[in-house]
Amino acid sequence: NMMLKLDHVRMFAMIFSLSIIVGVMLAIFVRYYGLTKEQMLELDRTKQEAVRANDAKSQFLSSMSHDIRTPMNAIVGMTEIALKNIPNQERIEDCLKKIKLSSKHLLGLINDILDMSKIESGKMTLNMNQVSLRSAIDDIVNIIQPQIREKSLFFDIFIQKIQVEEVVCDSVRLNQVLLNILSNAVKYTPEGGTIHVYLYQESSPLGEGYIRMHFQIKDNGIGMSEEFQEKIFDAFTREDSERTTKVLGTGLGMAIAKNIVEMMN
């Protein structure tokens, strides 16, 4: 009887041990399967993102070739017309104005590409200096005013809750961010539309010596689809619709603006 009891105990212990081993192995297998599935999904997501980025770059290169060729053709064409009309001062002036406009657009495209290249390689740096917000706003207004007049837009700036007028930041980059957004507002707002800029400050979570700046730019232009809102800050992307096909641009402005804002904290 004693031997029989010991055999039963041994068998029970063996079955119990085997159950624990099987349970542990099952738990390891389930965990491993879960991790593998997560990794596969992550790989799939990464692959899809890479494919999307690659498609966006291909699309960008295609549209960029067109965008660069357009002002270049205008410059070459207007130069030819000017050379054939040397005695006609009025015609020469008209050609030079159009050459100047196309050159500015071409320079803008090249600067955007260079900035994006710097951002992607981590070589963009900030040159911090003391800036008067009043003069910064005046500069932006002076630059954007001709485009606003040309389209007969209503433009106004509302400044409130200003704690300090002198701030330390990269004034050139600050201008670049605001002009990128404002030029979009001008481009996509029909004639007679409205653009409002709101500027206010609040205390920074970084403590004394810092200030949090809010610039809000609001227009009653054509807007954008909900789908595009999700990728507006991606490089090389533009809203693709009949309403935007005639508007020149690289699709880099908002990506550059976002990167500068993040660099400035």
Disulfide bonds with the S-S distance in Angstrom:
none
